[in-house]
Amino acid sequence: MRVVRFDKGDGTYGFGVLEDGSERVMVLADNPLYSPNKIQATGQILQLQDIRLVAPVIPASKVVCVGKNYLEHIKEFGSEVPPAPILFIKPNTSVIGPDAPIVLPKWSHEVHHEVELGVVIKHPAKDIKPEDWKDYVFGYLVGNDVSARDAQRADKQWTRAKSFDTSCPLGPWITVDPSLDVQNLRIRSSVDGETRQDDTTANMMHPVAELVAYISAAMTLLPGDVILTGTPAGVGPIEDGQRVTCEIKGLGTLSNPVKR
């Protein structure tokens, strides 16, 4: 099942289920993230080509990101391997959806793309066990942890560099599939059609089960929170006028123009 969020064209948003193998969107009565066991259809059917998809979730609380979770990405920056997952948070004001522009901030001249697997939380989670992680997950999406490298170096920490408006594209939908093998997904990014990143989630140093449990020990995860699980090697700059495309096999393709 693929859950979409779309612009109704009147300043309001709706939710729907994109039927497998078709362009038909079954409109839902409510946000399924806050009633995941009570998904109710309105009976209305829309065509995908007739609606504009937006970010499938705008977290009411937070986007929790994991840094340095692929060994080759650590090597390309000449960094040391951290003894435990590195965590940071993006605010919900950084979130945009498919085809929305990534707006390069005036104060940065070295902005990079970072394709990442996103995990969407459905139940409050605190101090959970790794073996129970799937009980708290609603689904998965494609994310792009856009990062201002010059600010990251200058500030000696990551808040400004990774939290600016439009720095967190999410989408194109939420894939709800409890049987999905999230540690065996091809993950790619390209800029103007040129491949930049190409790896597999099997190469995560800390798998998703460990990350969900580790983060829940530090902070309570709430329904609609998103975990971005780290990026593989191949990150690089994006410039005004380019288009960055992030893809995870089985989860879809997220593409955004870049504007100064």
N, C-alpha and C positions, 0 to 999 in steps of 0.2 A: 504494500500500500504506500502511495506517495501523497503526502498532505501538502497542499499548496495554500498560500495566502495571496490574495489578489486585490487590486484596486478596483472598486466598483465604478469609479469615474465621477463620484459625487462627494469625494472627501472622506468616504468611509471604506472599510476593508471587510472582505469576507474570507471564509475558509472553505476549502473543498478537497475532494479526493480525486486525484487523477487516475483514471482507470488504466490498468495494465494493458499495454499494447494498443492504446487508443489515444485520441486527443480530447476525449470527453471528460469534463470535470463535474463531478457530483457535488453540488453545493451543500455545505453543512450548516446546521442551525446555530452552531456555537463554536468557540475555539476548542478544539479537541485536547489541547494541552491541559486545560483545566477541567476537562471531563473525559479523560482518556478511555474510560470504560462505558461511556454513554454517547458514542458517536451517533448523531442523528442527522439523517439527510432531510432536506426540505422538499425533495422531489424535483427541484430545478436542475437542469443540465445545461452547462455552458460548454462552448468549444474553446480549447486552449488558445487558439489563434485570435479569439475575440476578447481576451482579458489580458491585463498586464500583471505579470507576477512581481511580487515585492518580497522582501525578506520574509521567509516562512515563520520566523519567530523574532520578536523584539523582546529580549529578556527583561522581565520586570525587575530582576535583581542584578545579574552579572554574566559576563563571559569570562571564564577562567581559562587561561592559556598556559601551555607547558613549553618552556624553552629548552633548547639543546636536547632533543629526544631522539635524534638520529645521529649516529656516530660520524658519518661522512659530512654532515652539516657542521658538526663541531670542528672537524679537521679543516674545512675550507676557511674557517675564521681563525685557525690556530689557537683555539681555546682548549682549556683543560676539561676533561670529562667530569661533570659534577657528581658528587657522591649520591645525590638524591634528585628527584625531579625539581626543576626550577619553576616556580609559579608566579604569574602576574595576572592582572585583571584589566580587561577593556570595558569601558562603560557602554551602556546601551545606546548612547548618543553616537557611538562610532559605527553602529550597524547600518548597512545598506543592503539592498537586494540585487537581483540580476539586472544587468544593463544600467544600473544607477552609476553615475560617475564617481570615480575615486578622485577627490580634489586634493591636489598636492598643496601642502601648507606653504604659506609665503616664507616661513622661517627655515624651510628645509630644501636642500638641493641634492639630496641623495636618498631617495625613497625606493624601497625594495618590495617585491612581492614575496609571499610565502604561502604556498598551498598547504592546507591542513585538513585532516579528518575532524569533523565536528560531531560531538555527542550531545544529544538533547535530553535533559533530565525531565522525568514525569512525576516523581514523588519526592517529598523532602527526604534528604539523605544525610545522616550524621553518623560517623564512626561505623560505617558498614564494613562487612567482610568482603574480600576480593571475590569470593565464590558467589556472592549474592548480587553482584553489580548489575546484571541484566534486569533484575526486579525494579530497578530505579531508572531505567533508560526508556525513553519514548521512541527515539529513532536517531537517524544519522543524516548529516548534510555535508556539503562542501564549504570550506571556509578559506579566507585569504587574510592572513595576519600581516597587513601592510605596515611597514616599519620605516621610520625615518632614521637612517643609520647615523647621520651626522649629529643629530640630537641625542641619539643613544650614547655615542662616544662622549659628547660634551657634558651630558648630565650625569654620567656615571651610574645611571639607573634608567629604567625603561618606561616610565609613566608617560611622559610627553611624547616620546618617540613612537609609542604603539597605541596611544589612546585618542589621537586627534580625530575629529569628525571625518567620517567616511573611511576610516582605516580598518573596518571589519566587514567586508562583504560576506554574506551568508546566503546559501541557496543551493540549487534553484527551488528545492522543496525538501521536506523531511521524509526520508525513506524509513518506513516502519516495517521491520523484518527481524523478528527475534532470532531467526536461524542464520542471519548473515554472519559470515566469518570475517570480522572486522580486522583480523590480523593477517589477511591475505587479499588485500585490495591494491590494485595498481593506482598510483597517485602521480599526477602530472600537472605541469603548468607550462604555458607558452605565452610569448609576447609577440603580437602581430604575426602569429602562425609559426614562430620559431620556438622549438622546444627548449625550455630552460631546466625544468625538473622532471625526472622520470625515475620512480622508485616504487617500492612496495611497503605497505604498512607492516609487513613481516619484519622489517628492519628497525622498528621502534625499539629503543633500549628498555623502555618501560611500557608494557602493553596496556591496553585500555582498562582491563580489569584492575590492574594495580593503580592506575591513575585515578579512577573513580573512588577507590577506597582511600587512597592517600589524600586526595583533596577533601573528601568528606571528614577526614580526621582533623583537618585544619579549619574547615568552615562548613556550615550547613549549606548543602545544595538544595535549591528550591525549584519547583516546577517551572519549566521554561528556561532555566539556566543552560548555558552552552559551555561545553569543555572543548577547547581546541588543543589537539594532542601533539603538536610539534610539526616541524617541516623538514623534509629531506634536503640534501645538498642541491645546489644549483640556483639559489636565490640570486636575484640581480636587480638592476635599476629599472624603473619604469618612468617614462617621460610624457610630457604633454602631447596629446594626439595619438598615443598608442592604445592598444587594447590588450588587457591581460586576461587570460583564460585559464581557469583551474578546473581540473577534471579528476574524479575518482570513479573507477569502474564500478558500475552498479548503482551509483548515487547521483550521477548526472554531471552536467557541465555548468559552471558558473563563470560568466564573462562580463567584464566591466570596462568601459572606456576610462581613460586617464585624462584629467584636465588640470591645467595650472590656473 
